């Protein structure tokens, strides 16, 4: 059986040399909790890691697509989409992607004097299910912020900042109710079905939701849900959802170096050609043209 630790198409990861980490670990703002390595692996078939003696760091794995497995203390767990695990230090373990439906994962190795405080008592995977106020995108945005700061971690200030953000990132998993309570509705506008539905769509922007799934979540028939949503917005639910996806696609094209087919997959489009067709229809130019245009605009601003 093929087994691969890293080197996957579309992967991103950043690390610092051990001597640099050792030097930073003496800083009072870093020593309690800091990053050793951080990364994102999309749809990584044959992914496999085994640590027969464990490691001297904790590891968070957040699965946002596909499936995988995790073995620790002679027990094997399945890890599915919208679940996470935190592997404790100094314990033998192994994990890998499912052969038929390989996972997409965000992951972080973390160390420091407070590492044990961020290790759950149970080894079983925990759910991070989407909902009206689940703040899934907020968490991924924070990951990107940490990743970008840590990637420039050869400066002390960037390392301190990434360490400070790591507290909030781990807390968003371990203190889920508190994390989500920040976005509980406080304004009357959230009482509108369309506002709640749009928020749900934004939380699931990377999923390929059907009209039936969205209507069912709000406990409406598809026809009744469509009537109410269109009455409040003037647009059909699926059309609105696609518009939100195209808006997010513009952000990815403008702010990241992801390839167009990667952006398409990230937003739930199985066929890049269909993504390009929908993008062109709604934005007026192709994804490649949009990226080229925005790149020229930013270069002009810099000059």
C-alpha positions, -999 to +999 in steps of 0.1 A: +000+000+000+013+035-009+020+057+021+030+093+019+038+117+047+039+150+027+046+162-008+010+165-020-004+186-048-018+219-034-003+214+000+010+243+021+031+241+052+056+263+071+081+254+098+111+269+115+145+253+123+147+238+158+175+262+168+154+292+160+124+277+179+146+269+209+158+305+210+123+319+207+110+295+234+128+315+261+107+346+254+080+351+281+054+358+254+062+326+235+074+300+259+039+289+272+024+281+238+039+284+203+038+268+169+064+242+157+048+236+122+016+245+105-001+234+072-030+226+050-033+194+030-062+192+004-076+159-007-044+140+002-047+104-010-023+079+006-015+103+034+000+084+063+020+092+095+032+069+122+051+079+154+060+048+173+074+068+202+051+098+199+064+133+197+074+161+221+046+184+208+008+184+206-009+183+172-043+195+161-059+180+129-091+197+116-109+177+089-129+199+065-136+173+038-133+136+031-124+111+058-094+097+077-085+075+107-065+079+138-050+051+161-039+058+196-035+035+227-046+004+206-079+020+195-087+033+160-111+062+154-127+074+121-123+111+114-149+127+092-156+161+077-163+188+103-144+169+130-111+175+148-086+157+170-058+169+192-030+144+196-012+145+230+026+146+232+047+116+241+021+090+231+026+066+202+001+071+174-006+068+137-031+084+113-039+085+076-064+094+049-093+072+038-084+053+006-116+061-012-125+095+002-092+111+014-094+139+038-087+176+035-071+189+067-057+219+085-031+210+111-008+226+137+021+212+158+023+232+190+046+232+220+052+252+252+048+250+290+009+250+286+007+224+260-010+198+283-038+224+291-049+222+255-052+184+253-088+170+256-093+141+281-108+119+254-090+108+223-122+105+202-128+130+174-150+160+183-176+176+160-174+211+146-208+211+128-220+240+106-249+261+118-264+296+118-237+310+141-209+284+139-182+309+127-165+282+106-151+308+082-139+330+111-118+301+123-103+295+088-095+332+084-077+331+118-058+300+106-046+320+075-036+349+097-015+326+119+000+308+089+010+341+072+025+354+104+044+322+113+057+320+077+075+352+084+086+339+119+122+347+115+114+380+132+106+379+169+075+401+165+058+377+140+066+347+162+050+365+192+019+374+172+014+339+158+017+325+194-008+350+207-033+341+179-027+304+186-045+307+220-077+319+203-074+293+175-072+264+199-099+279+222-122+281+192-122+242+193-120+235+230-145+262+241-169+259+212-200+273+229-182+304+240-166+309+206-200+306+189-219+327+214-201+359+202-222+358+170-256+351+185-283+374+170-288+407+188-304+426+160-339+423+145-326+418+110-315+383+120-351+374+126-356+375+088-354+341+072-332+355+044-306+370+068-304+337+087-302+317+055-275+339+040-255+335+072-259+298+070-247+299+033-216+319+044-208+294+071-210+266+044-194+285+015-170+257+009-198+231+007-219+220-022-253+225-005-285+217-024-317+236-021-332+206-002-304+207+024-308+245+030-346+243+032-345+213+055-321+230+079-346+257+084-374+231+086-393+244+054-404+226+023-382+236-007-411+255-024-421+274+007-385+283+015-379+295-020-410+317-019-401+333+014-364+338+005-371+353-029-398+376-015-372+390+009-342+392-014-356+392-050-332+363-058-336+325-056-316+308-028-293+288-050-286+319-072-277+338-040-255+310-028-236+310-061-232+347-059-216+344-024-193+317-038-182+340-066-176+368-041-154+344-021-137+332-053-127+369-060-110+371-026-091+339-032-080+349-067-069+384-055-054+375-021-038+341-026-017+322-051-041+292-053-046+278-088-080+282-103-088+245-101-079+247-064-102+277-058-130+258-076-125+227-054-123+248-023-157+263-031-174+230-037-172+229-075-163+194-087-157+206-123-133+236-127-148+243-162-183+248-146-168+271-120-151+291-147-184+293-166-204+305-135-176+330-126-175+345-161-213+347-162-216+366-129-183+386-128-181+393-165-146+381-170-128+347-165-110+339-133-077+343-150-086+377-164-099+388-130-066+378-113-045+395-139-066+427-137-065+428-099-028+421-099-022+450-122-044+473-100-024+464-069+009+469-086-003+503-097-012+511-061+022+501-049+040+522-075 
